Structures are given as C-alpha cells and as structure tokens.
C-alpha cells in the first residue's frame, strides 16, 4: 500500500477554463517530486492539503496564490507584458514570476505555508511555450522561433531553469508543512543531479575528397590575408584528412565514453535529400554497413529532416528507413532544431516515438520551456497534454562556438557550463548536452572535443549521474514506481 504522505489533496479554486491548465502544472510538479495529486473543486475544506486560489484561508495547510485575471489572459491569446515580470532572489538565482504581485515569495512554519507568487500560471506560460504559440499564429511555422523574441532573452534568464525553481519552491514548502522531507526526486545511484549526453550525426564522413579539395582551395586563396591560420589549416588538413576514417573516429568516441562509464544517444540523419550531399550518408551502402557496425547495441534516435517536423508522411518515411537497421529507435530530434511545438509533437505521437529532445534554442544555451526535467508537453488547441515525453535540450556546443550564436571560446564555455552544472545541482535537476561528432575534430575545433570530456568528468566529480537520453527516459517513466515501492 502506498504511504499516505505521498498523496496530496489539491483544491482548485479557479475559473473552469483554467482548471485543465492548473491540473497540468500540478501534475508536472508532482511527477518530478514523486507525489500523487488528487484534485477537488468548489467549496470544500475537509482533508484538503493545498488550496490554489485567490482567497487564502487558515483552514488550509498550504495556500498558493492565484491571479484572478489569469484565465482571461490566456483567452486573449497574447504574450506576457515584459514590464509586468516580477523578480525575486531564490537560492542565489534571480527568478522571474508572472501573474504575481511584488513582495516576498513565501512564508512557512511547521504546519502553515503560503506561496505568494502564482507559480502555477507562471509555470504554464513557460511549459506550454505560450510565447512561441502566439508568435506562430502570425508567422511561417517552418521558421524557427527567434530566441530574441522570448522573455528569456529580454530579461536575460535563459540560463535559469525557472520552472525547476517553481517546483523546488513548491516541494520545499510541502516538506516543511505537510509531508516531512519526503518530496523530491531520487536520482539513479543516489546522485544529486543528471547530465544526459547525445550526438547529432549530421555528417558521417565530413572530410570526403570533394570537401577537402574545396577547403584547400579556400585556404590557398586567403593566404595573403591570413597567412598563419591558412597555412596551419593547409598543413594540418593534408596531414590528417586524407586518411580520415569516420567509422574509427566514432568508435573512439564510444570507447572513451565507455571508459568513463557513460553512454550517449546518437541521432542519425536518414533523409535522402539535403542541401549538402554529405548529409545523405544513410543512402550509401558502405556507410550504412559502418553505421550498423558502430551503433549496434548502443542508443540510436532519428535526426529528422526539417521537413519531418511539419510533414507526417516525411517523418514516417524517415523512421521506417532507420528501422531497417535499428528495430525501435526511442527518440527524435529535428535537424537544425526546426521544430513547431504543437505540429511536431502531434506527428511524433502518431509515429509512437517515445521521447523528443528538440526543445532548445539554436542561438543560446538554456531552458526554452523553462524546465530541465523530462515532461509532457501541452496541446493548447485541444487543452490537454501530449502523450509523449520531452527531454529538453539545454546545451548545444554550436550555440556556444558559432559567431551567429554566443561566439564563445572553449575556455569561456567551460566556465559557463560549470556554473550551469552548479545551478543544476542546486535544484537536483538535469542538463542535456549535445556534441556533434565532427566537433571532436581538433584541427577545426581545437579544445572543443576535450571540453566534452572535461564536462563529463566535472559532472561526475560533482556527484552527477551521466547517462544517455534513452537511459533517462527509461528511468523517468519508472521513477515513481520505484520510489513508491521503497516507501511502502
């Protein structure tokens, strides 16, 4: 029998058209914390643990503030006014709150808790990617959402997992007032946080003969304007690329991960049409044989073409192609992160994909939906959650190194990622890290391959569980079953 302390009764004193949204956010928080929520409505006082509404009463152990205007806001279909964002310090992080009044975050004693910020409506705004939904109404769905249009950019909190913070506030006050230190995620092997690893295989053989010739021609032309760099590239490329072996290179990455006792998920492009012929590697028999040899027994996902994110037939065709080598790939990530929250999830559900990991910004590292944990995305049009897990993409190395992104050096990125891991540890949360296989090239990306290995070692040193996306997915869907058995 389940321990009563894991069951919590929640009274929702909100307008009818906001009930499903409020339940969705509470369900998300409770899934993370290992709790089982039971919802009630109307004028009920008996056996209620949590009251969510605008009329705080002393009979309820925990009350969470709700802004009465929230429902009408979501009916209007508009973005949140940036000048109405309220910030408070929590665990040395600057946390934004929406739909909330100025003032302190909470008050708590052994039997009474009051949360004065609307952490439910705020959580819904970010989890649903509401701002992207509004922008998509007036733009081409195939055009990637611009990071600069987000509240995260406008107020500079992209690196802060705001929904994780809301959930942490909720869990902390519950621990004090109701369930005595039992809420919280219990990571594998008693670790403090989780780091997942993945590789997007955009190219199998990046340095084919044609590309090497083009690169040499380019470097010869710029000898006069940049002699040192061009000469270095000419010499280094011709010393290392003529005998480049993509199969061996990938095996070396996997072996090195194995020595560190970690795994990664590898996303393969299988589309036969691309703006770069090198990306059509899956159509070539010799490359397919190499890929099967390298990845059999390891975690593989579909790296869908940009078209697959919007066209069901294209997505299904690509999945079927991948299944000719690997029986049941669990995960999906869209190439170039071309992804529309609502359309793409609908396609993936129809294809029986178990999880997606496309939800990240191309231009910047951070938390696109405000959350680091796996969660079920929300279908705004149908007012329900999608039947799929999203594992947010938090860090992509090209976001840091590209001059179109953050334009950082490997050393600067190392310091930034260490701070991100410390924040992750603070909230017992998760960071997903993506490193493309060609970024391990020490000639064109000096220090960037080494940065990947150093981040893994640093996460392990900080007591983090480092694993593949597939491993996290399996852990997550069975997490609460294990925790409930332990507490019986």
N, C-alpha and C positions, 0 to 999 in steps of 0.2 A: 504493500500500500504506500502511496506517495506521502511524504511528510507534509503535514498541513502548512508548514511555514513557506512552502513553495507556491501555494495557491494564494492569489490575491484577488479580492473583490473590488471592482472599479465602478464607480457611479459616474456616468457621463451626463452632465447637466449642460447640454449644448443643443443647438438647433438641429433638427432632423437631418438636414442636408450636409451636416458636418460630422455626423456620427460615424459613418464608414471610415472617413479620413482619420478621425481620432482613434478609432479601434486599430487601424493600420499602424499608426505610430506606436501606440502602446504595445501591440503585438511585436513590432520590431525591437523595441527596447527589452521586452520580456524574453524574447528569443535570445538576445545577447546575454542577458543576466541569468538565464536558466529558470525563469519563473513561468507559472501557468496563470494567465489572467482570466477572470470571469467578469462579464460586463452586465451592468444593470442600468435602468433608465427610470426617470420620473422621480417622485418624492419618496425615496427610500432612505432609511437611516440605519436599520439593523444590519450588523455584520459587514458593513462597508469599511474597507481599509483605505481606499483612495477616492477622493472626490475631485473631479475635474470640472470646474465651472467658475462662475464669477461671484458666487455668493458663499464665501468661506463661513463655515460653522464649526464651533468647538467640538461637536459630536464626532467629527471625522478625524481619525489619527493623522492622515496626510491629505492636505489640500493643495491642488495645483491650479494656479491662476489661468483663466481662460478669458480672452478678449471677446466681448460680445459681437464686435464688428468683423470678426474673422470670417464667418460664414459669408457675409455679403461681399467681402473682398474676393474670395475665391469664385463667387458667382460672376463678378465683373470681368474676370479674365484679364488681369493687368499685372505688371511686375511691381515688386515691393518698392516704395519710395526710399531711395538710398539715405535721405536725410532723417528718416524715422528709425534707422537702425540704432539700437542701444548697445553699448559695450560695457562689460564688467570683467574684472580680473578673476580668473578661476584657475587654481593650480599654476600660477605664474603664466597663464595664457590669456590673451585678450580675446574674449568670447563675444560674438555678436548675438543679440536677441532681437527677434522680430515680434510684432504684435504685443509689445510689452512696455510698461511704464518705467521711467528712471527709478533708480533705487537698488537696494540690495537684492541678491539672488534668492536667498532662502533664510529660514530660521528653523532650528531643530533642537528638540530635547529628547529625553528617553521615550516619551510617548506622544509627542506632538511634532508635526512637521508642516512647514508652509513653504511652498516654492512660489515666489512672486513673479516669475517670468513664465511666459507661455511657451514652455519647452515642447509642447505637443504641436501647436500650429507652426512654430519655427521649424521643428523637425520635419513636418510635412512639406514645407516650402522647399527645403533642400533635398530631401529624399526623393521627391517626385520630379526634381529638376524643373520646377514650375517655371522659372525664368526662361528655360530653353523651350518649353512648350509654348509660351506666349510669343517668343521670337519666331518660332517655326510657323505660326499662323500667317506671317507676312513675308516669308522667305522660301526659297527653294529648299525642300527637305534634303536634297543631296549636298547642300552646302554645310560644311561643318560649323557648329556653333562657335562663335568667336569668344575666346576667353575674356577679351576686353569688354564684352557686354555683360559680364557677370558681376554680382555683388562681391564675389571673392576678389576680383581684380580691383574694383572701385575702392574697396576698403582694405585691401592688402591682407587678406586672411586665407589665401589659397592653401597655405601650408598647415592650417589649423583644422583638425577634424572636429568641426563644430557639433555635429550630431553625436559623435562619440562623447563629447563633453556634456551634452544634454543628458545622454543616457547615464553617464557617470554621476551627474548630479542626482538624477532620479534614483539610481541604485544606492548611492551614499546615504540619502535621506531615508530610504527604505530600511537600510541596515540599522540606522540609529533608532527609528521609530517603531518598526513593525517586525522585521524578520531576523534581527540579531546576527548581523555579519554573515548571512548566507547567500546574498545576491552577488553575482559576479561570474565572469567567465573563467572556466578552469581549462587552461590550455594543455595540450599534449605534453607529457613528461614533466608536468609541474613548471612549465616555463611561464615567463612573465608577459610575453607578447609573441606575435607571429610575424615572420617575413616569408613571403612566397616569391619564388623565382620562376621566370619564364623567358623564352627566347622566341622572337619572331624571325622565321627563316624567310626573309624577303628575297634572298638570293641563295642558291645552293653553291654555284660557282661564280662568285663575284668577279674574279680575275680570269675571265675567258680571254682568248687570244685577241679578239677584236677590241675588247675594253682596254687591254694592256697597250695595244697599239695607239688607241686614241689618247690614253693618258700620257704616254711617252711623247706623242706629238704635241700635246698641250704644254707639257713641261719644257720641251725644247723651245717652244715659241716664247715662253716667258723668262728665259734665261737672262735676258738683258735687264728686265725689270725686277726680278727677284732671283738672283743667281744662286744664293746659298740654298734656299728652300727647293728650287727647281732641280739643282744638281743632286741634292740629297735624295729627292724622290726618284730621279732617273736611276741613280746607282742602286738605291735600296729596292726599288720595284724590280729591276732586272736581276738582282741577286736572289730575290725571294719569290717572285711571282711566276716565273716560267715553269717552275715545278710545283706550283700550288696544288694541294690535294684537299679539296673540300671535305671529303669523307674522313680523312685522317684528322683534319682540324676539328671537326665536330666530335669525333671520338675522344680527342684530347680534352675537350671541354667537359664532356660527360665523365671521363675518368677522374679529372681533377675535382669535379663536384662529388664524386663517389668517395674520394679520399677525405673530403671534408664532411662526409656522411650526410649529404643533402641531395635532393633531386630537383629537377626543373620540369616544367611543361613546355613543349616545343610546338609552336603553331606553324603549320605548313600551308603555303600557297599552292592551290591545285588548279586555279583558273588557267585556261589555255590561251587567253588573250590578255595582253598587257601593253602599256606604253613602253616597257623595257623588256626585250625578249628574254633577258636573263631571268626574269621572274616567272617565265613559263617553263620552269625546270621540270615540273611534275610530268610533263608530256613526253619527256625523253627517257627511253627505257634504261639507259645506263645510269642515269641519275635516280630513277625510281628504285633500281636494284640497290644502289648505295644507301638510299634513304631507308629502305626496308631493313637492310643490314644494320644500320646505325641505331634506329629507333625501336626495333622490335624489343618488347619488354620494358619500354620507357613510356612516359606520358606524352601523348600527342593530341593536339587540338587543330581545329580548322581555322586557318588565317584567311577569312573570307575576303573576296574582292570587294571594292567599294560598291559595286552593283548588287552584291549579295545582301547588303544591308537594307535594300529597298525592294528587291525583286525576289519573290518566293521561289520561282522556278530556277533562277540562277543559283540561289543558295542551296536548294535541294540537289541540284546537279553537282555542285562542288562537294557537298557532303558525301554523295554517292561515289564520287571519284576517290575521295580519301578512304572510304570504306573498302575499296579494292585492295588496299594494303593493310589497313588497320581497322579491326572489326567495329568497335563502337567508340569513336572519339567523344569524350565527355564535354569538352569546352569549345568555345568560339571566341575569336577576336577579329574585329574588322580591320583590314589593311588601311593604313593612314588614319585609323580611328574614325573612319567615315561611318557615322552612327546616328540614327534618329531614335531617341529614347522609346517612342511608342511603336513606330512601324517595325523597327528591328526586333524588339522583344516579341512582338506578335509573330513574326516569321520564325524566330528561334523556338518558340513554344510549339508551333506546328511541326517543326522538324525533330522534336523531342531532344533538343540539346539540353544538357543538364545545367550548365552554367555559362555565363558570358563574362568576359573580362576586357571590355572595350571602353568602359566608362571612366575616361581620364582626359585631361587636356593635352593637346599636342604641344602647345606653346609653353607650358609651365608644369612643374610637378605639383602635386597637391590633391585635394579632395573635391572632385567635380560635383558629387552629390552630398558633400559634407560629411561623409561616413567612410570608415576604413573597413568595417566588418562586412562579411557577406550578408546580403539582404534580398528580400523580394521587391522588385520594382513595382511601382504603382501605375495602373492604367487609368488616367484621368478621364478619358472619354467614357469608359464603362464603370468607373467608380469602384474599382476592385484591384487587388494585386495580381501581377502576372505569375503564372506557375513556372517560374524559373528563378535561379539564384544568380545574382550579380555579385561578382568579386571585383570591387573597384580597382582600377589601375591607378596607382599613386605615383610611381616613379618610372619614367622612361628616359633612358640615357640621352637620346637625341634631343629631348626637350632641354636638357642642360647644356649640351655641347653645341647645338646649332646656333648660328648667328641670327636665325629667324625666331629662335626661342629665347632662352635665358642667357646664352652666349657665355657660359662659364668654363673655366679650366677644370681639369680633373681634380686638382688640389682643392679648388674652391668647392667643387661638388662633393668631395669627401667630407668637408666640414659641414656642409648643408645637410647631407644625409645623416651624419652623426647626430645633429640636432633633431632631425625628424625621427630618428630611432629613439632618442631620449624622450621625446613627446609621446611616441607610441607606447613606450614602456610605462609612462606616467598614467595612461588611460587603459593599460592592459589590452592594447588593440592590435592592429595589423597594418603591414605595409606590403603592397605588391610591387615587385621590381621587375622591369623588363629590360633586357640587354639583347640587342640584335647580334646575331652570330658574326657578322662582318666587323663589328666594333672591337672584336678581340684582335684585329689587325694592328700590330704595334708600329707599323710604318705610317699608316694614315691616321691612326687614332692612338698616338703614344700615351701611355699611362691609363687609358680608359679600360682596357682589359684587366689590368692589375687592380683598378678601382673596384671592379666587380668582386674580385676575390677578397679584397680588404674589407668590403662592406659585409660580406658573409661572415668573416672572422670576427668583425666588431659586433655584429648582431649576436653571434654565439657567445662571445665574451660577456655581453650584457644579459645573458640568460634568455635569449630568444629562441623560439622554435623555428628553424629554417626548413622549408618544405616546398613541394610543388603545388600548383593550383589544384591539381586533381586530389592531392592528399588533403588539402584544406577543405575542399568540397566534401569529401567522404567524412572527415572529422566533423564538419559542421552539421550535416544532416543527421548524424547520430549523437551529437554532443549532449543534448538534453536527456536522451535515453540513458546514457552512461551516468550523467550526474544524478538522475532520479534514482537509479539503481544503487548508487553509492549512499544516498541519503535515506534509503528505506529503513 
